[in-house]
Amino acid sequence: MSVYPITVYGDKILRKVVKPIKAIDDDIIEIIQKMFKTMRNANGIGLAGNQVGLDKQIFVIDVSPVEDYEHIKPIVMINPKIVLQSDEKVVIEEGCLSLPDVRVDVERSESIRVKYLSPAEQEEELEANDLFARVILHEYDHLIGKMIPDRIAEKEKNKIFKLLTQIENREIDCDYPITELEA
């Protein structure tokens, strides 16, 4: 099984609110497996459907390679909804596979509650905090067409403007496959 090329800043699908998945079938299971393979190939800890060009509300997460998160099993969230976010906010540096080489501080809720469908079509609800909550919120943002630049102050955006332009124009070196420049 090959990996998907990852969509990068400037690709239109990253700004789209993607569609719910109506049925979990063999195709979706194959997509999940390929998304995990793609994420791991790029040394990521989260990957959303539109980051691999899919107009689908799905993301995969595996924070277990991160110190102190080894106990958290890889997870798939289909049609997720954030139902609660704590008022307590935390600012931590974030990166994104769709923004190679971009690392900026992003403020997010410290803890959340999320409802979603599992690949077994079970309705699940999960409470998460710290890094796990942050990754869920980051991937959920992708599904609603938002990215890190939408979560930072204009001053910070100006600091990374040149890099964003280089990413959009594919004038970057990347250790994993990315999409071709859209015509």
BELTAKA-V813738 format. One record per pair of residues at least 12 apart in sequence whose C-alpha atoms are under 10 Angstrom apart, sorted by sequence separation. I is the first residue (numbers start at 1). GAP is how many residues later the second one is. D is the distance in whole Angstrom. If there is no record, write none. Layout:
# BELTAKA-V813738
i | gap | d
I | GAP | D
I | GAP | D
This chain:
# BELTAKA-V813738
i | gap | d
35 | 12 | 7
39 | 12 | 10
47 | 12 | 6
48 | 12 | 7
61 | 12 | 9
62 | 12 | 4
63 | 12 | 9
92 | 12 | 8
93 | 12 | 4
94 | 12 | 6
113 | 12 | 7
114 | 12 | 5
115 | 12 | 9
149 | 12 | 9
169 | 12 | 7
35 | 13 | 8
39 | 13 | 10
46 | 13 | 7
47 | 13 | 5
48 | 13 | 9
61 | 13 | 6
62 | 13 | 6
91 | 13 | 10
92 | 13 | 5
93 | 13 | 6
94 | 13 | 10
113 | 13 | 6
114 | 13 | 7
138 | 13 | 10
168 | 13 | 8
169 | 13 | 9
35 | 14 | 8
38 | 14 | 9
46 | 14 | 6
47 | 14 | 7
60 | 14 | 7
61 | 14 | 5
62 | 14 | 9
91 | 14 | 6
92 | 14 | 6
93 | 14 | 9
112 | 14 | 8
113 | 14 | 4
114 | 14 | 8
167 | 14 | 10
168 | 14 | 9
45 | 15 | 8
46 | 15 | 4
47 | 15 | 9
60 | 15 | 6
61 | 15 | 6
90 | 15 | 10
91 | 15 | 5
92 | 15 | 7
112 | 15 | 6
113 | 15 | 6
149 | 15 | 9
35 | 16 | 9
45 | 16 | 6
46 | 16 | 6
59 | 16 | 8
60 | 16 | 5
61 | 16 | 8
90 | 16 | 8
91 | 16 | 4
92 | 16 | 8
111 | 16 | 7
112 | 16 | 5
113 | 16 | 9
32 | 17 | 9
35 | 17 | 8
44 | 17 | 9
45 | 17 | 5
46 | 17 | 8
59 | 17 | 6
60 | 17 | 6
89 | 17 | 10
90 | 17 | 5
91 | 17 | 7
111 | 17 | 6
112 | 17 | 6
31 | 18 | 9
34 | 18 | 10
44 | 18 | 8
45 | 18 | 5
58 | 18 | 7
59 | 18 | 5
60 | 18 | 9
89 | 18 | 6
90 | 18 | 6
91 | 18 | 9
110 | 18 | 9
111 | 18 | 4
112 | 18 | 9
44 | 19 | 9
45 | 19 | 8
58 | 19 | 6
59 | 19 | 7
89 | 19 | 5
90 | 19 | 6
91 | 19 | 9
110 | 19 | 6
111 | 19 | 6
114 | 19 | 9
45 | 20 | 8
57 | 20 | 8
58 | 20 | 4
59 | 20 | 9
88 | 20 | 8
89 | 20 | 4
90 | 20 | 6
109 | 20 | 8
110 | 20 | 5
111 | 20 | 9
112 | 20 | 9
113 | 20 | 8
31 | 21 | 10
39 | 21 | 8
40 | 21 | 10
44 | 21 | 10
45 | 21 | 9
57 | 21 | 6
58 | 21 | 6
59 | 21 | 9
87 | 21 | 9
88 | 21 | 6
89 | 21 | 5
90 | 21 | 9
109 | 21 | 8
110 | 21 | 8
111 | 21 | 9
112 | 21 | 6
39 | 22 | 9
40 | 22 | 9
43 | 22 | 9
56 | 22 | 9
57 | 22 | 5
58 | 22 | 8
86 | 22 | 9
87 | 22 | 6
88 | 22 | 6
89 | 22 | 8
108 | 22 | 9
110 | 22 | 9
111 | 22 | 6
112 | 22 | 9
114 | 22 | 9
31 | 23 | 9
35 | 23 | 10
36 | 23 | 9
39 | 23 | 9
56 | 23 | 8
57 | 23 | 7
85 | 23 | 9
86 | 23 | 5
87 | 23 | 8
88 | 23 | 8
110 | 23 | 7
111 | 23 | 8
113 | 23 | 10
114 | 23 | 9
35 | 24 | 8
36 | 24 | 7
57 | 24 | 10
85 | 24 | 6
86 | 24 | 6
87 | 24 | 9
109 | 24 | 8
110 | 24 | 7
112 | 24 | 9
35 | 25 | 7
36 | 25 | 8
84 | 25 | 10
85 | 25 | 8
86 | 25 | 5
87 | 25 | 10
108 | 25 | 9
109 | 25 | 7
112 | 25 | 8
32 | 26 | 8
35 | 26 | 10
36 | 26 | 8
85 | 26 | 6
86 | 26 | 6
108 | 26 | 7
111 | 26 | 10
114 | 26 | 10
4 | 27 | 10
31 | 27 | 10
32 | 27 | 8
33 | 27 | 9
84 | 27 | 8
85 | 27 | 4
86 | 27 | 9
107 | 27 | 9
108 | 27 | 10
28 | 28 | 10
32 | 28 | 7
46 | 28 | 10
48 | 28 | 10
84 | 28 | 5
85 | 28 | 7
106 | 28 | 10
109 | 28 | 8
1 | 29 | 9
6 | 29 | 10
45 | 29 | 9
46 | 29 | 9
47 | 29 | 10
48 | 29 | 9
49 | 29 | 10
83 | 29 | 8
84 | 29 | 5
85 | 29 | 9
108 | 29 | 8
3 | 30 | 10
4 | 30 | 7
28 | 30 | 9
46 | 30 | 10
82 | 30 | 7
83 | 30 | 6
84 | 30 | 7
108 | 30 | 9
3 | 31 | 6
4 | 31 | 7
18 | 31 | 8
19 | 31 | 10
82 | 31 | 6
83 | 31 | 5
84 | 31 | 10
1 | 32 | 9
2 | 32 | 7
3 | 32 | 7
6 | 32 | 8
18 | 32 | 7
81 | 32 | 9
82 | 32 | 4
83 | 32 | 7
106 | 32 | 10
1 | 33 | 7
3 | 33 | 9
4 | 33 | 9
5 | 33 | 8
6 | 33 | 9
17 | 33 | 9
81 | 33 | 6
82 | 33 | 6
3 | 34 | 6
4 | 34 | 6
14 | 34 | 10
16 | 34 | 8
21 | 34 | 9
22 | 34 | 10
80 | 34 | 7
81 | 34 | 5
82 | 34 | 9
2 | 35 | 8
3 | 35 | 5
4 | 35 | 9
14 | 35 | 9
15 | 35 | 9
19 | 35 | 9
20 | 35 | 8
21 | 35 | 6
22 | 35 | 10
80 | 35 | 6
81 | 35 | 6
1 | 36 | 8
2 | 36 | 8
3 | 36 | 9
6 | 36 | 9
13 | 36 | 10
14 | 36 | 6
18 | 36 | 8
19 | 36 | 6
20 | 36 | 6
21 | 36 | 6
79 | 36 | 8
80 | 36 | 4
81 | 36 | 10
1 | 37 | 10
3 | 37 | 10
4 | 37 | 10
5 | 37 | 10
13 | 37 | 6
14 | 37 | 7
18 | 37 | 5
19 | 37 | 5
20 | 37 | 5
21 | 37 | 8
77 | 37 | 9
78 | 37 | 9
79 | 37 | 6
80 | 37 | 7
3 | 38 | 8
12 | 38 | 10
13 | 38 | 8
14 | 38 | 9
17 | 38 | 8
18 | 38 | 5
19 | 38 | 6
20 | 38 | 8
36 | 38 | 9
77 | 38 | 8
78 | 38 | 6
79 | 38 | 6
80 | 38 | 10
92 | 38 | 10
3 | 39 | 10
11 | 39 | 10
13 | 39 | 9
14 | 39 | 8
16 | 39 | 8
17 | 39 | 9
18 | 39 | 6
19 | 39 | 9
36 | 39 | 10
77 | 39 | 6
78 | 39 | 5
79 | 39 | 9
92 | 39 | 9
11 | 40 | 9
13 | 40 | 7
14 | 40 | 10
17 | 40 | 9
18 | 40 | 9
36 | 40 | 9
76 | 40 | 9
77 | 40 | 6
78 | 40 | 6
90 | 40 | 8
94 | 40 | 9
6 | 41 | 9
12 | 41 | 9
13 | 41 | 8
14 | 41 | 9
35 | 41 | 10
76 | 41 | 8
77 | 41 | 6
78 | 41 | 7
94 | 41 | 9
6 | 42 | 10
7 | 42 | 10
8 | 42 | 10
9 | 42 | 10
11 | 42 | 9
13 | 42 | 7
76 | 42 | 6
77 | 42 | 8
83 | 42 | 9
85 | 42 | 10
92 | 42 | 9
96 | 42 | 9
106 | 42 | 7
6 | 43 | 10
7 | 43 | 7
8 | 43 | 7
75 | 43 | 8
76 | 43 | 7
78 | 43 | 9
80 | 43 | 10
82 | 43 | 10
83 | 43 | 10
84 | 43 | 9
85 | 43 | 10
86 | 43 | 9
91 | 43 | 10
95 | 43 | 10
96 | 43 | 9
105 | 43 | 9
106 | 43 | 9
108 | 43 | 9
6 | 44 | 9
7 | 44 | 5
8 | 44 | 9
32 | 44 | 8
75 | 44 | 9
79 | 44 | 10
80 | 44 | 9
81 | 44 | 10
82 | 44 | 10
83 | 44 | 10
85 | 44 | 10
90 | 44 | 9
94 | 44 | 9
98 | 44 | 10
104 | 44 | 8
106 | 44 | 10
107 | 44 | 7
6 | 45 | 6
7 | 45 | 6
8 | 45 | 10
32 | 45 | 10
51 | 45 | 10
78 | 45 | 9
80 | 45 | 9
103 | 45 | 9
104 | 45 | 9
106 | 45 | 6
107 | 45 | 8
5 | 46 | 9
6 | 46 | 5
7 | 46 | 6
51 | 46 | 8
52 | 46 | 9
77 | 46 | 10
78 | 46 | 10
102 | 46 | 9
105 | 46 | 9
106 | 46 | 6
4 | 47 | 9
5 | 47 | 6
6 | 47 | 7
7 | 47 | 10
51 | 47 | 7
77 | 47 | 9
102 | 47 | 10
104 | 47 | 10
105 | 47 | 8
106 | 47 | 9
4 | 48 | 6
5 | 48 | 8
85 | 48 | 9
99 | 48 | 9
104 | 48 | 8
105 | 48 | 10
3 | 49 | 9
4 | 49 | 8
47 | 49 | 9
98 | 49 | 9
99 | 49 | 9
28 | 50 | 10
46 | 50 | 9
47 | 50 | 8
98 | 50 | 10
99 | 50 | 10
44 | 51 | 9
45 | 51 | 9
46 | 51 | 9
47 | 51 | 9
96 | 51 | 9
105 | 51 | 9
44 | 52 | 8
45 | 52 | 9
85 | 52 | 10
96 | 52 | 8
104 | 52 | 8
44 | 53 | 7
95 | 53 | 8
104 | 53 | 9
24 | 54 | 9
43 | 54 | 9
82 | 54 | 9
94 | 54 | 8
42 | 55 | 7
82 | 55 | 8
104 | 55 | 10
22 | 56 | 10
80 | 56 | 9
104 | 56 | 9
21 | 57 | 7
22 | 57 | 9
103 | 57 | 9
20 | 58 | 8
21 | 58 | 7
39 | 58 | 8
58 | 58 | 9
82 | 58 | 8
102 | 58 | 7
20 | 59 | 5
57 | 59 | 10
58 | 59 | 9
77 | 59 | 9
80 | 59 | 10
81 | 59 | 8
101 | 59 | 10
19 | 60 | 8
20 | 60 | 9
58 | 60 | 10
72 | 60 | 9
80 | 60 | 7
18 | 61 | 10
79 | 61 | 10
102 | 61 | 7
69 | 62 | 8
77 | 62 | 10
101 | 62 | 8
102 | 62 | 8
68 | 63 | 10
69 | 63 | 8
77 | 63 | 9
80 | 63 | 9
100 | 63 | 9
101 | 63 | 10
79 | 64 | 9
99 | 64 | 9
100 | 64 | 9
66 | 65 | 9
99 | 65 | 7
102 | 65 | 10
101 | 66 | 9
100 | 67 | 7
63 | 68 | 8
64 | 68 | 10
99 | 68 | 7
63 | 69 | 7
98 | 69 | 9
99 | 69 | 9
62 | 70 | 9
98 | 70 | 10
61 | 71 | 9
101 | 71 | 9
63 | 72 | 8
100 | 72 | 8
101 | 72 | 9
62 | 73 | 9
100 | 73 | 8
101 | 73 | 9
61 | 74 | 8
100 | 74 | 7
60 | 75 | 10
61 | 75 | 8
100 | 75 | 9
60 | 76 | 9
100 | 76 | 10
59 | 77 | 9
97 | 77 | 10
61 | 78 | 9
100 | 78 | 10
60 | 79 | 8
97 | 79 | 9
59 | 80 | 7
98 | 80 | 8
58 | 81 | 9
59 | 81 | 8
97 | 81 | 9
98 | 81 | 10
57 | 82 | 10
58 | 82 | 9
57 | 83 | 9
59 | 83 | 9
14 | 84 | 9
58 | 84 | 10
59 | 84 | 8
57 | 85 | 9
58 | 85 | 8
46 | 86 | 10
57 | 86 | 6
9 | 87 | 10
11 | 87 | 9
32 | 87 | 9
45 | 87 | 10
56 | 87 | 8
57 | 87 | 9
8 | 88 | 9
9 | 88 | 10
10 | 88 | 9
47 | 88 | 9
48 | 88 | 10
51 | 88 | 9
55 | 88 | 9
8 | 89 | 8
9 | 89 | 6
10 | 89 | 10
46 | 89 | 7
47 | 89 | 10
50 | 89 | 10
7 | 90 | 8
8 | 90 | 4
9 | 90 | 6
29 | 90 | 7
45 | 90 | 8
46 | 90 | 8
48 | 90 | 9
49 | 90 | 9
6 | 91 | 7
7 | 91 | 6
8 | 91 | 6
9 | 91 | 9
28 | 91 | 8
29 | 91 | 10
47 | 91 | 9
48 | 91 | 6
51 | 91 | 8
6 | 92 | 7
7 | 92 | 9
8 | 92 | 8
46 | 92 | 8
47 | 92 | 7
48 | 92 | 8
50 | 92 | 7
51 | 92 | 9
6 | 93 | 10
24 | 93 | 9
46 | 93 | 7
47 | 93 | 10
48 | 93 | 9
49 | 93 | 8
50 | 93 | 7
24 | 94 | 9
25 | 94 | 9
48 | 94 | 6
49 | 94 | 8
50 | 94 | 10
24 | 95 | 7
25 | 95 | 10
47 | 95 | 9
48 | 95 | 7
50 | 95 | 9
21 | 96 | 10
23 | 96 | 10
24 | 96 | 8
25 | 96 | 10
24 | 97 | 7
23 | 98 | 8
20 | 123 | 10
17 | 124 | 9
18 | 124 | 9
19 | 124 | 8
17 | 125 | 8
18 | 125 | 6
19 | 125 | 9
15 | 126 | 10
16 | 126 | 8
17 | 126 | 6
18 | 126 | 7
52 | 126 | 9
53 | 126 | 9
14 | 127 | 10
15 | 127 | 8
16 | 127 | 8
17 | 127 | 4
18 | 127 | 8
51 | 127 | 10
52 | 127 | 9
14 | 128 | 7
15 | 128 | 9
16 | 128 | 7
17 | 128 | 5
51 | 128 | 10
13 | 129 | 9
14 | 129 | 8
15 | 129 | 8
16 | 129 | 5
17 | 129 | 9
13 | 130 | 10
14 | 130 | 9
15 | 130 | 4
16 | 130 | 8
14 | 131 | 6
15 | 131 | 6
13 | 132 | 8
14 | 132 | 7
15 | 132 | 8
42 | 132 | 9
43 | 132 | 9
12 | 133 | 9
14 | 133 | 8
42 | 133 | 7
43 | 133 | 9
41 | 134 | 9
42 | 134 | 5
41 | 135 | 7
42 | 135 | 8
41 | 136 | 9
39 | 137 | 10
9 | 138 | 9
38 | 138 | 9
38 | 139 | 9
9 | 140 | 10
10 | 154 | 8
9 | 155 | 7
10 | 155 | 8
8 | 156 | 10
9 | 156 | 8
9 | 157 | 9
10 | 157 | 8
11 | 157 | 8
9 | 158 | 6
10 | 158 | 5
8 | 159 | 7
9 | 159 | 5
10 | 159 | 8
8 | 160 | 7
9 | 160 | 9
10 | 160 | 10
8 | 161 | 10
9 | 161 | 9
8 | 162 | 9
11 | 168 | 8
11 | 169 | 9
6 | 170 | 8
7 | 170 | 9
8 | 170 | 7
11 | 170 | 8
12 | 170 | 9
5 | 171 | 8
6 | 171 | 6
7 | 171 | 6
8 | 171 | 7
10 | 171 | 9
11 | 171 | 7
4 | 172 | 10
5 | 172 | 5
6 | 172 | 4
7 | 172 | 5
8 | 172 | 9
10 | 172 | 9
3 | 173 | 9
4 | 173 | 7
5 | 173 | 4
6 | 173 | 6
7 | 173 | 9
8 | 173 | 9
3 | 174 | 8
4 | 174 | 8
5 | 174 | 5
6 | 174 | 10
7 | 174 | 10
4 | 175 | 9
5 | 175 | 9
